[in-house]
Amino acid sequence: MSVLVFGGTGKVGSVAVRHLIDKNLKVRVFSHSPDKFNKISKQVEIIEGDLDNPNTIPPALVDIEDMILILGVHADEQERGLSVINAAKNSNIKRIIYLSLVHDPGTERVPFYKSKLVIENEFKNSHMNWSIVRSSSFFQSDALLKNDILDKGIFSAPIGSEGVYRIDTRDVGYAMAQATINKFNDNHEYRLFGDDPLTGKGIAEIYSRLLDKKIMYGGDDLDKWASFKKDGFPPWSLNSLRIMYGCVQKNGMKPYPAEKKCHLLPEKLISFEAFASELVNSWQ
């Protein structure tokens, strides 16, 4: 069994690759910058390509039946995803395992959520079997807040107080590998959450303790946040995040009342406290 991984050099994809080769599977990674990939096994084949150049995609699909598709949030995400799906339709690909986002009321208005839904509908209406792994927000996003936290003493992500069950990308990567290895997971959607409901104030308190300095929560004012971040994000991204944070403040991001932990996840998840401790240590 050979698996093609799009996004195999990222935080989720690279973990999925390691778990796949641990199961003695052959892995092919599609990469825009193969020279940056730290080859970890003879079982990993690197093929150079560019999602913005659809002609580079079909050669990567040769002799492949199973495909993991992980797309970073991008203004052209929908076009990139559809290019991959259209190439897969004309190949021998039989299964696609797709990393998407948890959908809650209102998130259909978020542009980068809409893009993912279009991609999902495209492969759902094809000959391929599929699994959709919907993840809650990643711990690792906090790495982008280094200057806010260290220099300004602010945890700036306006996630509110309803509770967001954030998750570590390493646990998501494990789940993506499990969805690929076990074919009984086909044609299902899975939702991944961490163990604990996190709030803006609660996260600020954790960073305060780990840094031994006062870190304040930036608050729920989305106009203030957008003004604070206008130079840090392109307009399309800032708009998407603003809508998303509005949904999160209203509904949180959490399992349904009777929803059980997804069986694709490892038995013991990485806690936010453990992640934050690692992150803070990397900053010092």
VEXDREN-2710 file (C-alpha; in Angstrom, 1 decimal):
% VEXDREN-2710
k/r/px/py/pz
1/MET/0.0/0.0/0.0
2/SER/1.4/3.4/-1.1
3/VAL/0.0/6.7/0.2
4/LEU/0.3/10.1/-1.4
5/VAL/0.3/13.0/1.1
6/PHE/-0.4/16.6/0.1
7/GLY/0.8/18.8/2.9
8/GLY/3.2/16.2/4.2
9/THR/5.8/18.8/5.3
10/GLY/3.5/20.7/7.6
11/LYS/2.8/20.2/11.3
12/VAL/-0.1/17.8/10.8
13/GLY/1.1/16.1/7.6
14/SER/4.7/15.4/8.8
15/VAL/3.3/13.6/11.9
16/ALA/0.9/11.6/9.7
17/VAL/3.9/10.6/7.5
18/ARG/5.9/9.3/10.4
19/HIS/2.9/7.2/11.7
20/LEU/2.4/5.7/8.2
21/ILE/6.0/4.6/7.8
22/ASP/5.9/3.2/11.3
23/LYS/3.2/0.9/9.9
24/ASN/5.6/0.0/7.0
25/LEU/3.6/1.8/4.4
26/LYS/5.3/3.5/1.5
27/VAL/4.7/7.2/1.4
28/ARG/5.0/9.7/-1.4
29/VAL/5.0/13.4/-0.4
30/PHE/4.0/16.2/-2.8
31/SER/6.0/19.2/-2.0
32/HIS/6.7/22.7/-3.4
33/SER/10.1/22.7/-1.7
34/PRO/11.4/19.2/-1.5
35/ASP/14.9/20.4/-0.5
36/LYS/13.4/21.6/2.8
37/PHE/12.0/18.2/3.6
38/ASN/14.0/16.2/6.2
39/LYS/13.8/12.7/4.7
40/ILE/13.1/10.4/7.6
41/SER/12.9/7.0/5.9
42/LYS/13.7/5.2/2.6
43/GLN/9.9/4.6/2.6
44/VAL/9.3/8.3/1.8
45/GLU/9.5/9.4/-1.8
46/ILE/9.5/13.2/-2.4
47/ILE/7.9/14.5/-5.6
48/GLU/8.2/18.2/-6.5
49/GLY/5.1/20.0/-7.5
50/ASP/3.1/23.2/-7.2
51/LEU/-0.6/23.3/-6.3
52/ASP/-0.9/26.5/-8.3
53/ASN/0.3/24.6/-11.4
54/PRO/-2.3/21.8/-12.0
55/ASN/-0.1/20.1/-14.6
56/THR/2.4/19.1/-11.8
57/ILE/-0.3/17.1/-9.9
58/PRO/-1.1/14.1/-12.2
59/PRO/2.5/12.7/-12.1
60/ALA/2.3/12.5/-8.3
61/LEU/-0.8/10.3/-8.6
62/VAL/0.8/7.5/-10.7
63/ASP/0.5/4.1/-8.9
64/ILE/-1.3/5.6/-5.9
65/GLU/-4.7/4.5/-4.6
66/ASP/-4.8/6.3/-1.2
67/MET/-4.4/10.0/-0.8
68/ILE/-4.2/12.4/2.2
69/LEU/-5.1/15.9/1.4
70/ILE/-4.1/18.7/3.8
71/LEU/-4.4/22.2/2.5
72/GLY/-3.2/25.2/4.4
73/VAL/-5.5/28.2/4.7
74/HIS/-4.9/30.3/1.6
75/ALA/-6.8/32.7/-0.6
76/ASP/-6.6/30.2/-3.4
77/GLU/-7.4/27.1/-1.2
78/GLN/-10.6/26.2/-3.1
79/GLU/-8.9/26.3/-6.5
80/ARG/-5.9/24.3/-5.2
81/GLY/-8.2/21.7/-3.7
82/LEU/-10.4/21.3/-6.8
83/SER/-7.2/20.9/-8.9
84/VAL/-6.2/17.9/-6.8
85/ILE/-9.7/16.4/-6.8
86/ASN/-10.1/16.8/-10.6
87/ALA/-6.7/15.1/-11.1
88/ALA/-7.6/12.3/-8.7
89/LYS/-10.9/11.7/-10.6
90/ASN/-8.8/10.9/-13.7
91/SER/-6.4/8.6/-11.9
92/ASN/-6.5/5.3/-10.0
93/ILE/-7.1/7.1/-6.7
94/LYS/-9.7/5.1/-4.7
95/ARG/-9.6/6.9/-1.3
96/ILE/-9.1/10.4/-0.1
97/ILE/-8.6/11.4/3.5
98/TYR/-9.3/15.1/3.9
99/LEU/-8.4/17.4/6.8
100/SER/-11.2/19.9/7.3
101/LEU/-12.5/22.1/10.1
102/VAL/-15.2/21.6/12.7
103/HIS/-18.4/23.2/11.4
104/ASP/-20.8/24.9/13.9
105/PRO/-23.7/27.3/13.4
106/GLY/-22.6/30.4/11.5
107/THR/-19.3/29.0/10.3
108/GLU/-20.7/28.5/6.8
109/ARG/-20.3/32.3/6.5
110/VAL/-16.5/32.1/7.0
111/PRO/-14.8/32.2/3.5
112/PHE/-12.2/29.6/4.2
113/TYR/-14.9/27.3/5.6
114/LYS/-16.9/27.7/2.4
115/SER/-13.8/26.7/0.4
116/LYS/-13.5/23.5/2.3
117/LEU/-17.2/22.6/1.8
118/VAL/-16.9/23.1/-1.9
119/ILE/-13.9/20.7/-2.0
120/GLU/-15.7/18.2/0.2
121/ASN/-18.8/18.2/-2.1
122/GLU/-16.6/17.6/-5.1
123/PHE/-15.0/14.4/-3.9
124/LYS/-18.2/13.2/-2.2
125/ASN/-19.9/13.2/-5.6
126/SER/-17.1/11.2/-7.2
127/HIS/-16.2/7.5/-7.5
128/MET/-13.7/7.8/-4.6
129/ASN/-14.2/6.6/-1.1
130/TRP/-13.5/9.3/1.4
131/SER/-13.0/10.2/5.1
132/ILE/-13.3/13.8/6.3
133/VAL/-11.4/14.6/9.5
134/ARG/-12.8/17.8/11.0
135/SER/-10.5/19.3/13.6
136/SER/-11.0/21.9/16.3
137/SER/-8.5/24.8/16.3
138/PHE/-4.8/24.0/16.8
139/PHE/-2.7/24.8/19.9
140/GLN/0.2/25.5/17.5
141/SER/-1.6/28.7/16.2
142/ASP/-0.3/30.3/19.4
143/ALA/3.2/30.4/18.0
144/LEU/2.0/33.3/15.8
145/LEU/1.2/35.2/18.9
146/LYS/4.8/35.3/20.3
147/ASN/5.3/39.0/20.0
148/ASP/1.8/39.8/21.5
149/ILE/2.4/37.5/24.5
150/LEU/6.1/38.3/25.2
151/ASP/6.4/42.0/24.2
152/LYS/2.9/43.3/24.8
153/GLY/1.7/40.9/27.6
154/ILE/-1.5/40.1/25.7
155/PHE/-3.1/36.8/24.6
156/SER/-4.8/38.4/21.6
157/ALA/-6.9/35.7/20.1
158/PRO/-10.5/36.7/20.8
159/ILE/-11.9/33.3/21.5
160/GLY/-14.3/34.4/24.3
161/SER/-15.6/32.4/27.2
162/GLU/-17.9/29.7/25.8
163/GLY/-15.0/27.2/25.7
164/VAL/-12.9/26.0/22.8
165/TYR/-11.7/22.4/22.9
166/ARG/-8.4/23.1/21.1
167/ILE/-6.2/20.2/20.0
168/ASP/-2.5/19.6/19.3
169/THR/-1.5/19.1/15.6
170/ARG/0.5/16.0/16.6
171/ASP/-2.7/14.3/17.8
172/VAL/-4.5/15.4/14.6
173/GLY/-1.6/13.9/12.5
174/TYR/-2.0/10.6/14.3
175/ALA/-5.7/10.6/13.6
176/MET/-5.1/11.3/9.9
177/ALA/-2.8/8.3/9.7
178/GLN/-5.4/6.1/11.5
179/ALA/-8.1/7.1/9.1
180/THR/-5.8/6.1/6.3
181/ILE/-4.6/2.8/7.7
182/ASN/-8.1/1.5/8.7
183/LYS/-10.4/1.4/5.6
184/PHE/-13.5/0.8/7.7
185/ASN/-13.4/4.5/8.3
186/ASP/-14.4/5.2/4.7
187/ASN/-17.3/7.5/3.9
188/HIS/-17.6/9.0/7.3
189/GLU/-16.9/12.3/8.9
190/TYR/-15.0/12.6/12.2
191/ARG/-14.7/15.4/14.6
192/LEU/-11.5/16.0/16.7
193/PHE/-11.4/17.9/19.9
194/GLY/-9.0/18.2/22.8
195/ASP/-9.9/17.2/26.3
196/ASP/-10.4/20.6/27.9
197/PRO/-12.6/23.7/27.2
198/LEU/-10.2/26.7/26.9
199/THR/-11.2/30.3/27.2
200/GLY/-9.3/33.5/26.4
201/LYS/-8.9/34.4/30.1
202/GLY/-7.9/30.8/31.0
203/ILE/-5.2/30.7/28.3
204/ALA/-3.8/34.0/29.5
205/GLU/-3.6/32.7/33.0
206/ILE/-1.7/29.6/31.8
207/TYR/0.9/31.8/29.9
208/SER/1.1/34.1/33.0
209/ARG/2.1/31.1/35.2
210/LEU/4.5/29.6/32.7
211/LEU/6.2/33.0/32.0
212/ASP/6.0/34.2/35.6
213/LYS/4.7/37.5/34.3
214/LYS/1.2/38.9/33.9
215/ILE/-0.4/38.1/30.5
216/MET/-3.8/39.7/29.9
217/TYR/-6.6/38.5/27.7
218/GLY/-7.1/41.0/24.9
219/GLY/-10.9/40.8/25.2
220/ASP/-13.8/40.0/22.9
221/ASP/-14.1/43.3/21.0
222/LEU/-13.7/42.2/17.4
223/ASP/-13.4/45.7/16.0
224/LYS/-10.5/46.3/18.4
225/TRP/-8.9/43.0/17.5
226/ALA/-9.2/43.7/13.8
227/SER/-7.6/47.1/14.2
228/PHE/-4.8/45.5/16.3
229/LYS/-4.1/42.9/13.7
230/LYS/-4.7/44.8/10.4
231/ASP/-1.0/44.8/9.6
232/GLY/-0.5/41.1/10.4
233/PHE/-3.0/39.5/8.1
234/PRO/-4.1/40.1/4.4
235/PRO/-7.7/41.5/4.2
236/TRP/-9.3/38.2/3.1
237/SER/-7.7/36.4/6.1
238/LEU/-8.6/39.1/8.6
239/ASN/-12.2/39.1/7.4
240/SER/-12.5/35.3/7.7
241/LEU/-10.9/35.2/11.1
242/ARG/-13.2/38.0/12.4
243/ILE/-16.3/36.0/11.3
244/MET/-14.9/32.8/12.8
245/TYR/-14.1/34.4/16.1
246/GLY/-17.6/35.9/16.3
247/CYS/-19.0/32.3/15.9
248/VAL/-16.6/31.0/18.5
249/GLN/-17.6/33.7/21.0
250/LYS/-21.2/32.8/20.5
251/ASN/-21.1/29.0/20.4
252/GLY/-17.6/27.9/21.5
253/MET/-16.1/25.0/19.7
254/LYS/-17.0/21.9/21.5
255/PRO/-18.3/18.3/21.2
256/TYR/-22.1/17.7/21.1
257/PRO/-23.5/16.8/24.5
258/ALA/-23.5/13.1/23.9
259/GLU/-20.5/13.1/21.5
260/LYS/-17.7/10.6/22.4
261/LYS/-14.0/11.1/21.8
262/CYS/-13.2/10.2/18.3
263/HIS/-11.7/6.7/18.0
264/LEU/-9.1/7.9/15.6
265/LEU/-7.3/9.9/18.3
266/PRO/-4.6/8.4/20.6
267/GLU/-5.8/7.2/24.0
268/LYS/-3.9/10.1/25.8
269/LEU/-4.0/13.5/24.2
270/ILE/-1.4/16.2/24.5
271/SER/-2.7/18.8/26.9
272/PHE/-2.7/22.5/26.3
273/GLU/-0.6/23.0/29.4
274/ALA/2.1/20.6/28.1
275/PHE/2.0/22.3/24.7
276/ALA/2.2/25.8/26.1
277/SER/5.2/24.8/28.3
278/GLU/7.0/23.5/25.2
279/LEU/6.2/26.7/23.4
280/VAL/7.4/29.0/26.1
281/ASN/10.6/27.0/26.5
282/SER/11.3/27.4/22.8
283/TRP/10.9/31.2/23.2
284/GLN/13.6/31.4/25.9
END
